[in-house]
Amino acid sequence: MSAMKGILLAGSMSVGVVAAASIAQVVAQPKTAPPDFSSGNVGWVGLNGNGPFFESVPGREPGPVTQDPKYPFVPNGVGGQPTFRISDLSNPNLKPWVREHMRKGNDEVLAGKIGFTAGSSCMPLGVPGFMSQGGPNPLYFIQTPTEVRMILESNQQVRRVAMDVPHSANPKPTWYGESVGHYEGDTLVIDTIGLSTKMVLDVFRTPHTEKLHVVERWRVADDGKMMEAVFVVDDVDAFYQTWTGRRRYRRVDRQNLEIICAEGNRNLFDYGIPVADKPDF
């Protein structure tokens, strides 16, 4: 019995040593470094600048609102008569009030009215509308342990993402809402609520309610040459299902320049850009 106890004790000690060694190896393994979006003069230019901006994600349905195929979009600078965005209202995910709101907007544009977009009107872009910009003018990041700032060169619009903190209990609705984030390995995850209904979701002027909830996952790819943001939009009063989209970017090494959206645009189109009655000084 004593010999048997000795064997069992030795076996237990061996298992304990192996387990302790395994735990030590796991602890010793370096954590995946968070994604680096900001080193040097790195900017990110959105791809598909003349397309729908928001792409569908393969295998993730439903996707974002798209252009009505009966009215193909023609951008500036391609030799044809430019057109405006006309949303495809056959999208089955739109609730009736959203479809009717967008139908009225389509009818106005088809009748000759200028197709409003937040970017062309120098208005705050909101979320996920912030991603409808970023081309040809880049998007820049500033990353600190407590905050990530995302800066659009166009009009220097800024998003602020508080890191590793919970949401407020009842955030007051604002243009960019309340964004909190954290890193999951090589991915920056951003969760945004408290978004004002003053802003629209995309270049198709898609509306929403104050129940809007957006979760984004940003990561770099292709050895740092590319960046991708996949996002999920949830608003039970506007859409039958949550929908998923993505925006892809390419890296550019370029210093952030100051571009004032409203400067010199007041006489170009009737976009309703605010103009002061008298100079400030």
Beta strands, then each sheet from edge to edge (+ up, - down):
strand 1: 42-46
strand 2: 139-143
strand 3: 147-152
strand 4: 158-163
strand 5: 178-184
strand 6: 187-193
strand 7: 213-221
strand 8: 226-234
strand 9: 243-253
sheet 1: 1+ 9- 8+ 7- 6+ 5- 4- 3+ 2-
end
